[in-house]
Structures are given as structure tokens and as C-alpha cells.
Amino acid sequence: MKKLRYLLPFLFISFSIYSQKTDTIYVNSSATTYLIFDEAITLFNLGNTDFQAQTASTTPSSMGSQVLLLKAKIPNAKPTTLLLTHGKQIYQTYLHYQEPLNQSFYDYRTENQSKEAHNTMDENLRLDDKFKKLAVSPMNVSYKKMQSGMLLRCENIYTDANGVYLKFSLSNESSIAYEIDNVSFSYHSRMKKKAINRLQSLGIEEVNILKSIEPVKILISQKSENYYYFIPLYATTENGFLEVVFREKNGLRNIKIAIPFKKILKAEML
């Protein structure tokens, strides 16, 4: 650890202009996540001991190891950081636990980066267009909840082949500013199935937000704002529901709305 402490500042000075970053890599304890690079991995460091990593190679051993294999040691491991060097570049990212994995292979080889960048750009443009339509669409549902002067209402639900689009209005009718800590989405099943983890044993499937527009995080008194989200569509029982929770930072005004899964299945296409 002493050597690493002295080595890291030197690495940042030497390689920082060539650094690359991905926001989040997802890992779990029942499958392996793979990262592959053009050049050999010369160093890697994990922020905590809930995760494990080892290198592997796709070429003769003299070329070094270009692949990093990641796995969580325990279910629901706490988020952490990953830093590694390959060639003259530093790669840094966050590791989050996800069960099941939406993606297990991350290819950072140069030959694939231009294709990936092009596909990402196309996807972002497609989502931007969908969000513009969502913003001007007339209200087609109304699920609401009042909590301590905060009124949350789901005003629009649309779907397409890729997921679910939701529009919410949040009104602060209290005299105290409301700071959003985070917004979470989870599908709840009325009937238990074979469980992979504790949440699934309760019939709960948490989902990650794929894209969002959150104009403000702090909503002052007597103000309203619209919030937009795009999330995956997961199959659940017909009498299940999607639970949406707006959580207040350092407060108790957590607002929950339950949207029947039947309503999502019958939603208009966007």
C-alpha cells in the first residue's frame, strides 16, 4: 500500500492527459463482468474489498493482459471505484452492484470505440427526440400523492420497444424548500418467484434510470417543476405495480406513487 500511495500521484501526472472515464460499470456476485482494452493492463486498484478483479489475455502472454475480470464477493456489495492503467492511458469508473446484469461485456478497443460512439450518438438523439415529444404531450394519466405539503403527480406514461417514458410534476406547497436526494423505480410483483436476492424474494425488481431530465434538485416554496424519466420495461405479474419514490435529502418527506402494471401495458407508444 505504501508503494501504491507514492506511485499513484506519479501515474496521474504522467497519464492524466490521456485519461478516459465511464460513469458506471455493473457487477454482481453470480456472473463475471469483462473489460477489454487494446494494450496490456499495467495496474488496477479497487476502492473496497467487496469486489475482486484479475487480469487475463486474448493474445500470447508476451503481449500482457488486456482483459480485466470483475466480480462482487458478496451480494449487494457497496458501490466503489476502479482505477487502472493500460498503455499510456488511465481508466477510471464506478462499480455498482446489479442483479441481474444488463451488460457484462465492456469493449474499449479502438476499433470498436468509433462504432460505439456512433451508436451512442444515435441513441442519444433518438431519446432526445422522445423527450421533446413527452414534454409537450397532453396529460394521459393522473396518479398523485400529497406528503407534508409536497404534491407529486405522474401525468404521462408512454412506452416503446425499448422501455417506459414517464413525466412527473412536483409542486412544493409547503414553506420549506424540498431537496431531492434521488428518485428510484422498482417493479413489485404480487406473486413470489424463485429469488436471486433478498429484494426478489419479496417480489421486488429494482430498475436503473436509463435517461432523465431533472431541471432542479432543490424545489423552493410555492414552485412546481416537471421531471422526465426513461426506464426499462420489466415483466411482472398482471396485478403488480411500478413504485416510484422521490426521496428528500436529509428529510422525511419521501413521496411514493404506485402505478399499476396493467396501465403500463396499455400505455400508448411514443
N, C-alpha and C positions, 0 to 999 in steps of 0.2 A: 504493500500500500504506500510506503514511503517513496519508493521509486516512481510509482504511478503519480503521486502528488507532484513530484518535480517534473515528470515527463509531460503531463497534460498541458501546462502553460506553453511549453516549447512547441507542442503539436499545434495549438491554436494559433501561435504566431506564424508557424511555418505554412499551415494549410488553410487558414481561415478564408482566404480569398477564393478558395476552391470548394467551400463547404456546400452541402446540399441537405435539404431537410424535407421530411414528410411529416405531416401533423400527427398521425396515429397509425400504429401497427397493432393488429388484433391477434391475441394469443390465448390459448386455453390449455387445460391440463390433459385433454383427451386426444389432441391432434398436434401435429408439428406445423409451425409456420416457417416458410422458407424465404430468405432474402438472397438474391444473386446479383453479383457485380462483375464488371469487366476484368478488374485486377484483383490481386490477392488481398485478403483482409489481413492487415498487419497488427491490429489491436482492436479489442472491443471491451466495453465496460457497461455493466448493468447497474441501475441505481439501487436496487434492493435484491434480497436473496429469495424472493418469491418466484423468480424466473430463473431459467437456466439456458445457456447457449453453448454451441460448439460449432466449429468450422468444418467444412467438407469441400471437396474439389470436384470440378467437372472435367479437369484436364490432368495430365501427368503431374505427379507430386512436385516436380521441379518448378512448376508454374505457381505453386502456392494454392491456397484455398480461397475460392471466390464465393462460396456459399455459406450463409450463416443459418443454423437450425435453432429455432426458438421454441420453448415450451414453458408453460407455467408448472411450478412444482405442486401447487395446491389449487383447489377450486376457488374461484372468486378472488384471485390474487390482487393485491392493491396496485394501482397504476404506478408506473415508474418510467425512468428514462433509459435510452440506449444510445451510446456513442461508439462509433467505430471509424477506423481509417482504412481506406483501400486506395492503393496507388498514392496520388497526391491530393486526394480528397478526404474531407471529413463528412461523415454522415451522422445525423442526429435526429432522434424521433422520440415519441412517447409510446409506451407499451400499455395496452388496456386489455383486460380480460373480456372475452366474449364467448358465449356458449349458445348455439353452435356458431362456428366461424362463418362469416360471409365471404371471406377471402383468406386463402392460406399461402398464396404464392405472390411475391413481390419482385418483379424483374427490373433491375436498374441498369441493365446493359445498354450501351449507347445505341446499338442497332434497334432496340425496342423503344427507346425514350421518345424519339420523334413521332412514332406511331401512337404511343400512349398520350403524348402531349396533344396530338391532333384529335384523338378520340375524346380526351378530356375537354378540349375546347368546344367540340361539337356538342358534348353532353351539357356543358355549362350554358351554351347558347340556347339549347332546347329547353333547359329548366328555366332560364331567364324569361323565355317567351311564355312558358306555362304560368309563371308567377305574375307576369303582366296581365294575363287573362284572368287569373284568380283575383287580382286586386280590383278589377272593375266589374267582376261578376255580381249580379244581384244575389241577395241572401237566399239560400235554398234550404237551410235548416236553422233551428234555434234551440241549442242546448245551453242552459245557463246555470250559474251558481253565484250566490252572493255570500261573501265571507268578510265580516268585520269592515264593511264599507267598500269592499272591492267586488266589482261585478265582472265576471268572466263569462263570455258567451262565444260558443262556436257558431259561426254564421255561414260557413260554406264547407262542403265536403265534395270532392271530386276524386276520380281515380283515372288511371291509365294502365297500360300493360306493365308499368314499372313500379307503381306504388300509389300512395294516397296523398292528396293535397288538402290541407286544412287552413282555414282562415279563422282567427280569433280576434275579438275585440276585448280589450281590458280597460275598464273605467275605474278610476280612483275617486270614489265619492266620499272618502274619509278626509280628515285634516292632516294626515301623516303620509309622507312620501313612501312609495312602495318600491323596493329594490328587488328585482328578480335575481335569484341565485341561479336557478336552472329550470328548464322545462323538460319533463320526462313523459315518455309514452310507453304503455305496456298493454299487451293483449291478455285478457283474462278469459279463461275457459271455465264453463260451469261443470265440466266433467274432467276428472283427473285422467292423465295418461302416463305412460312409462316415463319416469323423470330422469333427466340428465343431471339436474342440480336442485338445490332447495327451492328456488323460485318455481321451477317447472313442476315440482311435486305439489305445489299449491295451485297449479293451473295458470301460471303467470309467465308470459313471454315478453321480456323487455326488448325494445327495439331502439336502434340508433337513428337519430335525425340525419337524413341524407343531405338536406339543404334547408336553410331557414333565413327569414328576414325578420330581424328584431330591431326595429328603429331605435328604441331606447331601452336601457336596462333599469333606469330609475324613472318611475312614473310619479310626477308630482301631484299634489292635491288638486282635485276637480279637473283632471285631464283624462283624455282617452287616447288609446293608440291601437293600431291593428298589427297583428303578428301572423306570419305566414310560415307554414312548415310542409315539408315533403318527407314522408316516412315510408318504409317498406310495408307491403301488404302481406300479413301472415295469416294462414288459415287457422281458424279456431272453431269451436262449436257454434252452431247457428244461434244459440241463445247466449253466447259470450258477448264481451264488450271491450272497447278500447278505452283505457283510463288515461286521462291527460291531467298532469299535475303541474301547476305553476307554483314554485316554491319561493318564499320570501327569504332573502338573505338576513341572517341574524334576527329573524322574527317568527311569528306563529301563524301568519295569515297564508297558509298553504291552501290553494284552491284546487279542488278536484272536479272534473267533469267525466261522466261515463257516457260513451257513445255506443249504442247497440251495434253489434257487428252486422246485423241484418241491414241496418241503414247504410253501412259502408258498402255492402254487397250490391245494394240497389242504387248506389250513387251514380250520377251522370259522369260520362267520360269528359275529360278536359283536353 
